[in-house]
Amino acid sequence: MVKLKRGLFRLWIVVSLVWVAGWVGYIRATCVTIVYREYCRTGLFGEWLSPLPFTLWNYANIAAVAVGVPVAILVLGVGLLWAGDGFASDD
């Protein structure tokens, strides 16, 4: 069981790094320049945020999605493994 948990954790790390890289790529790919101002699509549902330069709040929104999704998946996975351990026999 320890090898399974270790393997799942390593898989989560790899998938999280791919997610963050993809999220950064998505942010850069959706930026458009309109009348000398750059607008970027920065939400999960495609909402547009203020033109660059971004404020601290804009960066926090991007970071929350980039880090929040992998953390939520980690918490869900740990919870599922914890629940699964409750069904294991004591042998």
OpenMM code with the backbone's topology and positions (N, CA, C; nanometers):
from openmm import Vec3, app, unit

residues = "MET VAL LYS LEU LYS ARG GLY LEU PHE ARG LEU TRP ILE VAL VAL SER LEU VAL TRP VAL ALA GLY TRP VAL GLY TYR ILE ARG ALA THR CYS VAL THR ILE VAL TYR ARG GLU TYR CYS ARG THR GLY LEU PHE GLY GLU TRP LEU SER PRO LEU PRO PHE THR LEU TRP ASN TYR ALA ASN ILE ALA ALA VAL ALA VAL GLY VAL PRO VAL ALA ILE LEU VAL LEU GLY VAL GLY LEU LEU TRP ALA GLY ASP GLY PHE ALA SER ASP ASP".split()
positions = [
    Vec3(0.0829, -0.1195, 0.0000),
    Vec3(0.0000, 0.0000, 0.0000),
    Vec3(0.0873, 0.1258, 0.0000),
    Vec3(0.2047, 0.1169, 0.0645),
    Vec3(0.2934, 0.2335, 0.0705),
    Vec3(0.3451, 0.2680, -0.0685),
    Vec3(0.3761, 0.1644, -0.1491),
    Vec3(0.4238, 0.1899, -0.2849),
    Vec3(0.3155, 0.2555, -0.3694),
    Vec3(0.1911, 0.2141, -0.3497),
    Vec3(0.0799, 0.2746, -0.4224),
    Vec3(0.0659, 0.4215, -0.3859),
    Vec3(0.0714, 0.4522, -0.2579),
    Vec3(0.0605, 0.5915, -0.2144),
    Vec3(0.1763, 0.6756, -0.2665),
    Vec3(0.2972, 0.6205, -0.2609),
    Vec3(0.4141, 0.6920, -0.3108),
    Vec3(0.4026, 0.7153, -0.4618),
    Vec3(0.3576, 0.6145, -0.5339),
    Vec3(0.3405, 0.6267, -0.6782),
    Vec3(0.2336, 0.7277, -0.7146),
    Vec3(0.1229, 0.7268, -0.6423),
    Vec3(0.0169, 0.8248, -0.6679),
    Vec3(0.0638, 0.9670, -0.6366),
    Vec3(0.1442, 0.9815, -0.5310),
    Vec3(0.1959, 1.1138, -0.4972),
    Vec3(0.2896, 1.1647, -0.6069),
    Vec3(0.3748, 1.0767, -0.6578),
    Vec3(0.4643, 1.1163, -0.7666),
    Vec3(0.3854, 1.1520, -0.8921),
    Vec3(0.2823, 1.0744, -0.9199),
    Vec3(0.1965, 1.1055, -1.0338),
    Vec3(0.1300, 1.2412, -1.0149),
    Vec3(0.0844, 1.2704, -0.8929),
    Vec3(0.0219, 1.3997, -0.8645),
    Vec3(0.1209, 1.5139, -0.8877),
    Vec3(0.2470, 1.4948, -0.8474),
    Vec3(0.3478, 1.5994, -0.8683),
    Vec3(0.3663, 1.6258, -1.0168),
    Vec3(0.3789, 1.5204, -1.0967),
    Vec3(0.3991, 1.5375, -1.2407),
    Vec3(0.2784, 1.6049, -1.3047),
    Vec3(0.1598, 1.5589, -1.2725),
    Vec3(0.0387, 1.6169, -1.3308),
    Vec3(0.0214, 1.7620, -1.2850),
    Vec3(0.0565, 1.7923, -1.1618),
    Vec3(0.0468, 1.9300, -1.1125),
    Vec3(0.1421, 2.0224, -1.1870),
    Vec3(0.2636, 1.9763, -1.2122),
    Vec3(0.3586, 2.0582, -1.2879),
    Vec3(0.3099, 2.0816, -1.4306),
    Vec3(0.2532, 1.9790, -1.4913),
    Vec3(0.1975, 1.9948, -1.6262),
    Vec3(0.0803, 2.0925, -1.6233),
    Vec3(-0.0051, 2.0841, -1.5205),
    Vec3(-0.1183, 2.1754, -1.5075),
    Vec3(-0.0714, 2.3202, -1.4964),
    Vec3(0.0257, 2.3458, -1.4097),
    Vec3(0.0746, 2.4821, -1.3901),
    Vec3(0.1377, 2.5350, -1.5195),
    Vec3(0.2167, 2.4521, -1.5863),
    Vec3(0.2775, 2.4945, -1.7131),
    Vec3(0.1700, 2.5214, -1.8182),
    Vec3(0.0707, 2.4370, -1.8242),
    Vec3(-0.0390, 2.4581, -1.9181),
    Vec3(-0.1196, 2.5824, -1.8862),
    Vec3(-0.1399, 2.6091, -1.7586),
    Vec3(-0.2157, 2.7270, -1.7166),
    Vec3(-0.1410, 2.8550, -1.7549),
    Vec3(-0.0103, 2.8567, -1.7327),
    Vec3(0.0701, 2.9728, -1.7711),
    Vec3(0.0672, 2.9898, -1.9227),
    Vec3(0.0763, 2.8796, -1.9959),
    Vec3(0.0678, 2.8867, -2.1414),
    Vec3(-0.0666, 2.9375, -2.1881),
    Vec3(-0.1734, 2.8951, -2.1219),
    Vec3(-0.3089, 2.9424, -2.1558),
    Vec3(-0.3219, 3.0925, -2.1330),
    Vec3(-0.2693, 3.1401, -2.0220),
    Vec3(-0.2769, 3.2837, -1.9923),
    Vec3(-0.2051, 3.3628, -2.1014),
    Vec3(-0.0850, 3.3208, -2.1374),
    Vec3(-0.0082, 3.3926, -2.2406),
    Vec3(-0.0746, 3.3812, -2.3770),
    Vec3(-0.1333, 3.2666, -2.4084),
    Vec3(-0.1921, 3.2457, -2.5409),
    Vec3(-0.3208, 3.3250, -2.5606),
    Vec3(-0.3890, 3.3587, -2.4526),
    Vec3(-0.5169, 3.4286, -2.4666),
    Vec3(-0.5042, 3.5793, -2.4522),
    Vec3(-0.3835, 3.6303, -2.4366),
    Vec3(-0.3660, 3.7753, -2.4272),
    Vec3(-0.3797, 3.8380, -2.5659),
    Vec3(-0.4548, 3.9460, -2.5732),
    Vec3(-0.4710, 4.0200, -2.6982),
    Vec3(-0.4446, 4.1669, -2.6710),
    Vec3(-0.3961, 4.2358, -2.7730),
    Vec3(-0.3696, 4.3788, -2.7604),
    Vec3(-0.4810, 4.4541, -2.8319),
    Vec3(-0.5465, 4.5415, -2.7589),
    Vec3(-0.6528, 4.6248, -2.8142),
    Vec3(-0.6191, 4.7688, -2.7788),
    Vec3(-0.5965, 4.8486, -2.8800),
    Vec3(-0.5632, 4.9902, -2.8641),
    Vec3(-0.4507, 5.0083, -2.7617),
    Vec3(-0.3395, 4.9453, -2.7885),
    Vec3(-0.2183, 4.9575, -2.7070),
    Vec3(-0.2327, 4.9066, -2.5642),
    Vec3(-0.3366, 4.8323, -2.5345),
    Vec3(-0.3523, 4.7729, -2.4018),
    Vec3(-0.3678, 4.6229, -2.4186),
    Vec3(-0.3062, 4.5485, -2.3309),
    Vec3(-0.3120, 4.4040, -2.3396),
    Vec3(-0.4146, 4.3512, -2.2406),
    Vec3(-0.5056, 4.2680, -2.2912),
    Vec3(-0.6074, 4.2041, -2.2088),
    Vec3(-0.5819, 4.0540, -2.2101),
    Vec3(-0.5998, 3.9917, -2.0949),
    Vec3(-0.5738, 3.8481, -2.0849),
    Vec3(-0.6958, 3.7783, -2.0256),
    Vec3(-0.7255, 3.6617, -2.0804),
    Vec3(-0.8332, 3.5780, -2.0291),
    Vec3(-0.7730, 3.4971, -1.9147),
    Vec3(-0.8107, 3.5273, -1.7930),
    Vec3(-0.7400, 3.4685, -1.6789),
    Vec3(-0.8261, 3.3826, -1.5889),
    Vec3(-0.9514, 3.3623, -1.6202),
    Vec3(-1.0359, 3.2807, -1.5341),
    Vec3(-1.0605, 3.1441, -1.5945),
    Vec3(-1.1064, 3.0517, -1.5141),
    Vec3(-1.1385, 2.9189, -1.5636),
    Vec3(-1.2519, 2.9236, -1.6648),
    Vec3(-1.3399, 3.0215, -1.6520),
    Vec3(-1.4559, 3.0289, -1.7398),
    Vec3(-1.4397, 3.1362, -1.8463),
    Vec3(-1.3180, 3.1815, -1.8693),
    Vec3(-1.2892, 3.2706, -1.9793),
    Vec3(-1.3180, 3.4178, -1.9559),
    Vec3(-1.3323, 3.4606, -1.8313),
    Vec3(-1.3583, 3.6019, -1.8078),
    Vec3(-1.2315, 3.6842, -1.8325),
    Vec3(-1.2510, 3.8050, -1.8757),
    Vec3(-1.1392, 3.8943, -1.9054),
    Vec3(-1.1122, 3.9818, -1.7842),
    Vec3(-0.9856, 4.0009, -1.7536),
    Vec3(-0.9487, 4.0879, -1.6431),
    Vec3(-0.8914, 4.2172, -1.6968),
    Vec3(-0.8577, 4.3045, -1.6078),
    Vec3(-0.8112, 4.4368, -1.6444),
    Vec3(-0.6864, 4.4301, -1.7316),
    Vec3(-0.6638, 4.5343, -1.8069),
    Vec3(-0.5450, 4.5346, -1.8933),
    Vec3(-0.4171, 4.5363, -1.8108),
    Vec3(-0.3091, 4.4936, -1.8749),
    Vec3(-0.1795, 4.4981, -1.8085),
    Vec3(-0.1386, 4.6416, -1.7884),
    Vec3(-0.0638, 4.6794, -1.6916),
    Vec3(-0.0005, 4.5933, -1.5931),
    Vec3(-0.1019, 4.5407, -1.4916),
    Vec3(-0.0861, 4.4162, -1.4600),
    Vec3(-0.1749, 4.3529, -1.3637),
    Vec3(-0.1496, 4.4088, -1.2249),
    Vec3(-0.2541, 4.4052, -1.1456),
    Vec3(-0.2403, 4.4393, -1.0042),
    Vec3(-0.2077, 4.3120, -0.9270),
    Vec3(-0.1809, 4.3277, -0.8015),
    Vec3(-0.1537, 4.2119, -0.7164),
    Vec3(-0.2736, 4.1182, -0.7133),
    Vec3(-0.3936, 4.1741, -0.7162),
    Vec3(-0.5158, 4.0936, -0.7154),
    Vec3(-0.5243, 4.0050, -0.8403),
    Vec3(-0.4854, 4.0565, -0.9563),
    Vec3(-0.4874, 3.9780, -1.0795),
    Vec3(-0.3902, 3.8604, -1.0703),
    Vec3(-0.2717, 3.8868, -1.0203),
    Vec3(-0.1742, 3.7791, -1.0041),
    Vec3(-0.2224, 3.6763, -0.9020),
    Vec3(-0.2886, 3.7214, -0.7977),
    Vec3(-0.3413, 3.6295, -0.6967),
    Vec3(-0.4497, 3.5397, -0.7567),
    Vec3(-0.5323, 3.5950, -0.8439),
    Vec3(-0.6368, 3.5164, -0.9099),
    Vec3(-0.5758, 3.4077, -0.9972),
    Vec3(-0.4755, 3.4419, -1.0738),
    Vec3(-0.4087, 3.3447, -1.1605),
    Vec3(-0.3406, 3.2375, -1.0769),
    Vec3(-0.2712, 3.2776, -0.9713),
    Vec3(-0.2014, 3.1809, -0.8850),
    Vec3(-0.2996, 3.0906, -0.8115),
    Vec3(-0.4142, 3.1451, -0.7722),
    Vec3(-0.5134, 3.0643, -0.7005),
    Vec3(-0.5647, 2.9507, -0.7882),
    Vec3(-0.5868, 2.9772, -0.9151),
    Vec3(-0.6328, 2.8706, -1.0046),
    Vec3(-0.5193, 2.7741, -1.0339),
    Vec3(-0.3993, 2.8270, -1.0584),
    Vec3(-0.2850, 2.7422, -1.0935),
    Vec3(-0.2479, 2.6482, -0.9799),
    Vec3(-0.2581, 2.6929, -0.8562),
    Vec3(-0.2189, 2.6112, -0.7409),
    Vec3(-0.3403, 2.5458, -0.6752),
    Vec3(-0.4537, 2.6134, -0.6808),
    Vec3(-0.5730, 2.5630, -0.6126),
    Vec3(-0.6263, 2.4323, -0.6679),
    Vec3(-0.6244, 2.4173, -0.7988),
    Vec3(-0.6756, 2.2940, -0.8598),
    Vec3(-0.5911, 2.1732, -0.8182),
    Vec3(-0.4574, 2.1776, -0.8308),
    Vec3(-0.3794, 2.0619, -0.7841),
    Vec3(-0.3937, 2.0337, -0.6343),
    Vec3(-0.4033, 2.1372, -0.5536),
    Vec3(-0.4202, 2.1157, -0.4086),
    Vec3(-0.5546, 2.0501, -0.3804),
    Vec3(-0.6589, 2.0935, -0.4506),
    Vec3(-0.7906, 2.0319, -0.4317),
    Vec3(-0.7886, 1.8847, -0.4714),
    Vec3(-0.7174, 1.8521, -0.5788),
    Vec3(-0.7065, 1.7128, -0.6215),
    Vec3(-0.6270, 1.6316, -0.5186),
    Vec3(-0.5220, 1.6904, -0.4621),
    Vec3(-0.4448, 1.6218, -0.3585),
    Vec3(-0.5314, 1.5927, -0.2359),
    Vec3(-0.6066, 1.6901, -0.1915),
    Vec3(-0.6932, 1.6714, -0.0745),
    Vec3(-0.7974, 1.5632, -0.1030),
    Vec3(-0.8558, 1.5654, -0.2226),
    Vec3(-0.9531, 1.4631, -0.2597),
    Vec3(-0.8883, 1.3248, -0.2612),
    Vec3(-0.7693, 1.3144, -0.3183),
    Vec3(-0.7002, 1.1855, -0.3233),
    Vec3(-0.6645, 1.1323, -0.1863),
    Vec3(-0.6145, 1.2190, -0.0992),
    Vec3(-0.5812, 1.1765, 0.0379),
    Vec3(-0.7074, 1.1307, 0.1100),
    Vec3(-0.8160, 1.2021, 0.0894),
    Vec3(-0.9425, 1.1625, 0.1519),
    Vec3(-0.9921, 1.0280, 0.1023),
    Vec3(-0.9789, 1.0045, -0.0280),
    Vec3(-1.0212, 0.8755, -0.0835),
    Vec3(-0.9331, 0.7612, -0.0328),
    Vec3(-0.8020, 0.7839, -0.0247),
    Vec3(-0.7131, 0.6806, 0.0290),
    Vec3(-0.7429, 0.6535, 0.1768),
    Vec3(-0.7704, 0.7587, 0.2508),
    Vec3(-0.8047, 0.7441, 0.3932),
    Vec3(-0.9338, 0.6637, 0.4075),
    Vec3(-1.0327, 0.6941, 0.3253),
    Vec3(-1.1588, 0.6196, 0.3308),
    Vec3(-1.1373, 0.4754, 0.2868),
    Vec3(-1.0535, 0.4551, 0.1861),
    Vec3(-1.0265, 0.3188, 0.1401),
    Vec3(-0.9554, 0.2351, 0.2454),
    Vec3(-0.8683, 0.2980, 0.3228),
    Vec3(-0.7998, 0.2265, 0.4323),
    Vec3(-0.8984, 0.1803, 0.5378),
    Vec3(-1.0080, 0.2489, 0.5516),
    Vec3(-1.1095, 0.2087, 0.6500),
    Vec3(-1.1788, 0.0790, 0.6124),
    Vec3(-1.1785, 0.0431, 0.4843),
    Vec3(-1.2411, -0.0796, 0.4382),
    Vec3(-1.1447, -0.1979, 0.4342),
    Vec3(-1.0158, -0.1720, 0.4570),
    Vec3(-0.9159, -0.2794, 0.4521),
    Vec3(-0.9326, -0.3701, 0.5738),
    Vec3(-0.9032, -0.4983, 0.5532),
    Vec3(-0.9131, -0.5923, 0.6644),
    Vec3(-0.7918, -0.5772, 0.7555),
    Vec3(-0.8035, -0.6218, 0.8767),
    Vec3(-0.6972, -0.6083, 0.9763),
    Vec3(-0.5926, -0.7182, 0.9650),
    Vec3(-0.6034, -0.8054, 0.8675),
    Vec3(-0.5104, -0.9195, 0.8541),
    Vec3(-0.3742, -0.8766, 0.8183),
] * unit.nanometer
topology = app.Topology()
chain = topology.addChain("A")
for resn in residues:
    res = topology.addResidue(resn, chain)
    for name in ("N", "CA", "C"):
        topology.addAtom(name, app.Element.getBySymbol(name[0]), res)
